[in-house]
Amino acid sequence: MKRVHPGQQITDYFGVPSVEEYAAKVEKLGGKTLVPKTAVPGMGYFVICLDTENNVFGLWEMDMGAK
């Protein structure tokens, strides 16, 4: 797939039991939350984070009841 923007990056996602719990851990360890908990209806929730090395990554919580 061709990138729309030359500097566009890939975002890796990590499956976790609770995006809220793990986002709090990221922040406790010096990272930041860029996008707070967001629902994907019928699928789950995601949070986008930034680590201490300025790498962007996502957290994914599966929840078929997400609204």
C-alpha positions as CSV (number, residue, x, y, z in Angstrom):
1,M,0.0,0.0,0.0
2,K,1.4,3.4,-1.0
3,R,1.7,6.0,1.7
4,V,-0.4,9.1,1.3
5,H,2.3,11.3,2.9
6,P,6.0,10.5,2.5
7,G,6.7,10.9,6.3
8,Q,3.7,8.8,7.3
9,Q,4.6,6.2,9.9
10,I,3.3,2.8,10.8
11,T,1.7,2.4,14.2
12,D,2.1,-1.0,15.9
13,Y,-0.7,-2.0,18.3
14,F,-0.4,-4.2,21.5
15,G,-3.3,-6.1,22.7
16,V,-4.0,-5.5,26.4
17,P,-6.7,-6.5,28.9
18,S,-7.5,-2.8,29.7
19,V,-6.4,0.2,27.6
20,E,-7.0,2.5,30.6
21,E,-4.8,0.5,32.9
22,Y,-2.0,0.2,30.4
23,A,-2.1,3.8,29.3
24,A,-1.7,4.7,33.0
25,K,1.4,2.5,33.1
26,V,2.8,4.2,30.1
27,E,2.4,7.6,31.7
28,K,3.8,6.4,35.0
29,L,7.0,5.3,33.1
30,G,7.3,8.7,31.4
31,G,5.3,8.2,28.2
32,K,2.3,10.2,27.0
33,T,-1.2,9.5,25.9
34,L,-1.8,11.1,22.5
35,V,-5.3,9.9,21.8
36,P,-7.4,8.9,24.8
37,K,-9.6,5.8,25.0
38,T,-11.6,5.6,21.8
39,A,-14.4,3.1,21.0
40,V,-14.5,1.1,17.8
41,P,-18.2,0.0,18.0
42,G,-18.6,-3.8,18.1
43,M,-14.9,-4.4,18.2
44,G,-13.1,-2.7,21.2
45,Y,-11.1,0.3,22.3
46,F,-7.8,1.8,21.4
47,V,-5.4,4.4,22.9
48,I,-2.5,6.0,21.0
49,C,0.7,6.6,23.1
50,L,4.1,8.1,22.8
51,D,7.1,6.4,24.6
52,T,10.1,8.2,26.1
53,E,12.0,7.7,22.8
54,N,9.3,9.5,20.8
55,N,7.9,6.3,19.2
56,V,4.2,6.2,18.6
57,F,2.3,3.0,19.4
58,G,-1.3,1.9,20.1
59,L,-3.0,-0.2,22.8
60,W,-5.9,-2.3,21.8
61,E,-8.6,-3.8,24.1
62,M,-11.0,-6.3,22.5
63,D,-14.6,-5.8,23.6
64,M,-17.4,-6.8,21.2
65,G,-19.8,-4.7,23.4
66,A,-17.9,-1.4,22.7
67,K,-20.2,1.5,21.7
